[in-house]
Amino acid sequence: MKKFLLLVMMTFSFGFVSAQYLVEDNDITENSKEFGRADISLDMNNPLEFYRLKCANATYAQYIGGENGFKDKLFKNLKASLSNNLYSVNGTFDFIFYIDKEGNLKDFALKPEVPNSNLLQTDIKNAVKAMNQKWLPATCDGAKVDSKIRLKVNFRTDLFDM
């Protein structure tokens, strides 16, 4: 009986061994060619925040197309500029825009600064520069002044298998 049981178990085990799939080198290289897809989502529902001007009668810089026009154009430029396959970005970042006395967007900063974010910062700066549209400058007691504007943007990177 013991020999019969041993024979049945060996037959069963040989059946499973033949059903196993052995991975060969060419299978590994084919699988390594398949990439996942990343999609970066942006949430710009926060209002523009103006840094306080230190004067009694202040008017703040205004985008010619209005706040929604600014956000729409920035959103389109960011979607076109951000490289989905180079980095993954998650969290809330502050976009700080520096507007000069003539209404030109003279500088841009991304806060907080995070390690290895050079590619992301470059892509965002390119998207902001591509907007290239004038603002109505801020005034302080009737005189044009430099100003800063902040927009909080929430990023989320979703990864998908292909």
C-alpha positions as CSV (number, residue, x, y, z in Angstrom):
1,M,0.0,0.0,0.0
2,K,2.8,2.4,0.8
3,K,4.4,1.7,-2.6
4,F,1.1,2.4,-4.3
5,L,0.6,5.7,-2.4
6,L,4.2,6.7,-3.3
7,L,3.5,5.9,-7.0
8,V,0.3,8.0,-7.0
9,M,2.1,11.0,-5.4
10,M,5.0,10.8,-7.8
11,T,2.6,10.6,-10.8
12,F,0.7,13.6,-9.4
13,S,3.9,15.6,-8.9
14,F,5.2,14.9,-12.4
15,G,1.9,16.1,-13.8
16,F,2.4,19.5,-12.0
17,V,6.0,19.8,-13.1
18,S,5.1,19.4,-16.7
19,A,2.3,22.1,-16.3
20,Q,4.8,24.7,-15.0
21,Y,5.9,27.3,-17.4
22,L,9.6,27.9,-17.7
23,V,10.7,31.5,-18.3
24,E,13.3,31.8,-21.1
25,D,15.5,34.8,-21.9
26,N,13.3,36.0,-24.9
27,D,10.2,36.2,-22.6
28,I,12.0,38.5,-20.2
29,T,13.1,40.9,-22.9
30,E,9.6,41.0,-24.4
31,N,8.1,41.8,-21.0
32,S,10.7,44.5,-20.4
33,K,9.5,46.3,-23.5
34,E,6.1,46.8,-22.0
35,F,5.8,50.0,-20.0
36,G,3.1,51.3,-17.8
37,R,1.5,54.7,-18.5
38,A,1.6,57.6,-16.1
39,D,-1.0,60.4,-16.0
40,I,-0.4,63.6,-14.0
41,S,-3.6,65.2,-12.7
42,L,-3.7,68.8,-11.7
43,D,-6.2,70.5,-9.4
44,M,-6.2,74.3,-9.6
45,N,-9.4,75.0,-7.8
46,N,-7.7,77.3,-5.3
47,P,-8.1,81.0,-5.9
48,L,-5.1,83.2,-6.7
49,E,-3.6,84.7,-3.6
50,F,-2.0,88.2,-3.8
51,Y,0.9,89.1,-1.5
52,R,-0.1,92.2,0.5
53,L,1.0,95.6,-0.9
54,K,2.1,98.0,1.8
55,C,0.1,101.1,1.0
56,A,-3.2,102.6,1.8
57,N,-4.8,102.4,-1.7
58,A,-3.6,99.2,-3.4
59,T,-4.9,97.5,-6.5
60,Y,-3.6,94.0,-7.3
61,A,-2.3,92.7,-10.6
62,Q,-4.9,91.3,-12.9
63,Y,-4.6,88.8,-15.8
64,I,-6.1,90.3,-18.9
65,G,-8.4,87.3,-19.5
66,G,-9.4,87.1,-15.8
67,E,-8.5,84.5,-13.2
68,N,-10.3,81.7,-14.9
69,G,-8.7,82.5,-18.3
70,F,-5.3,82.5,-16.6
71,K,-6.0,79.1,-14.9
72,D,-7.3,77.6,-18.2
73,K,-4.3,78.7,-20.2
74,L,-1.9,77.6,-17.5
75,F,-3.6,74.2,-17.3
76,K,-3.4,73.6,-21.0
77,N,0.3,74.6,-21.1
78,L,1.1,72.4,-18.1
79,K,-0.7,69.4,-19.6
80,A,1.3,69.9,-22.8
81,S,4.7,70.4,-21.1
82,L,4.7,67.9,-18.3
83,S,6.4,64.7,-19.1
84,N,4.4,61.8,-17.7
85,N,7.1,59.2,-18.0
86,L,10.1,61.1,-16.5
87,Y,8.8,61.8,-13.0
88,S,6.0,61.2,-10.5
89,V,4.7,64.2,-8.6
90,N,2.2,64.1,-5.7
91,G,1.2,66.8,-3.3
92,T,0.4,70.5,-3.2
93,F,2.9,73.0,-4.6
94,D,2.8,76.8,-4.6
95,F,3.4,78.5,-7.9
96,I,4.7,82.0,-7.2
97,F,4.5,84.5,-10.0
98,Y,6.5,87.7,-10.0
99,I,5.0,90.5,-12.0
100,D,6.9,93.7,-12.8
101,K,5.7,97.3,-13.0
102,E,5.0,96.9,-16.8
103,G,2.8,93.9,-16.3
104,N,5.3,91.3,-17.5
105,L,5.7,88.0,-15.8
106,K,9.3,88.4,-14.9
107,D,10.0,85.3,-12.7
108,F,8.5,82.1,-11.4
109,A,9.2,80.0,-8.4
110,L,7.9,76.5,-7.3
111,K,7.7,75.8,-3.6
112,P,8.5,73.7,-1.7
113,E,11.7,72.7,-3.3
114,V,12.0,68.9,-3.3
115,P,15.0,66.7,-4.1
116,N,15.5,65.7,-7.7
117,S,12.8,68.1,-9.0
118,N,15.0,69.8,-11.7
119,L,13.1,68.2,-14.6
120,L,9.7,69.1,-13.1
121,Q,10.7,72.7,-12.4
122,T,12.1,73.1,-15.9
123,D,8.9,71.8,-17.5
124,I,6.7,74.0,-15.4
125,K,8.9,77.1,-16.1
126,N,8.6,76.4,-19.8
127,A,4.8,76.1,-19.5
128,V,4.7,79.4,-17.7
129,K,7.0,81.2,-20.2
130,A,4.8,79.9,-23.0
131,M,1.9,81.9,-21.6
132,N,3.7,85.1,-22.4
133,Q,0.8,87.4,-21.9
134,K,0.7,90.7,-20.1
135,W,-1.0,91.5,-16.8
136,L,-2.5,94.8,-15.6
137,P,0.2,95.7,-13.1
138,A,-0.5,96.3,-9.4
139,T,-0.6,99.8,-8.2
140,C,0.1,101.4,-4.9
141,D,-1.4,104.8,-4.3
142,G,-1.7,105.2,-8.1
143,A,1.9,104.2,-8.9
144,K,2.7,100.9,-10.6
145,V,4.6,98.5,-8.4
146,D,6.1,95.0,-8.6
147,S,3.9,92.3,-7.1
148,K,3.7,88.6,-6.3
149,I,0.8,86.1,-6.8
150,R,0.5,82.6,-5.4
151,L,-1.5,79.7,-6.8
152,K,-1.7,76.4,-4.9
153,V,-1.7,73.4,-7.3
154,N,-2.3,69.9,-6.2
155,F,-0.5,67.2,-8.3
156,R,-1.4,63.5,-8.4
157,T,0.4,60.9,-10.6
158,D,-1.6,57.8,-11.5
159,L,0.2,54.8,-12.9
160,F,-1.6,52.4,-15.2
161,D,-0.4,49.0,-16.6
162,M,-0.5,48.6,-20.3
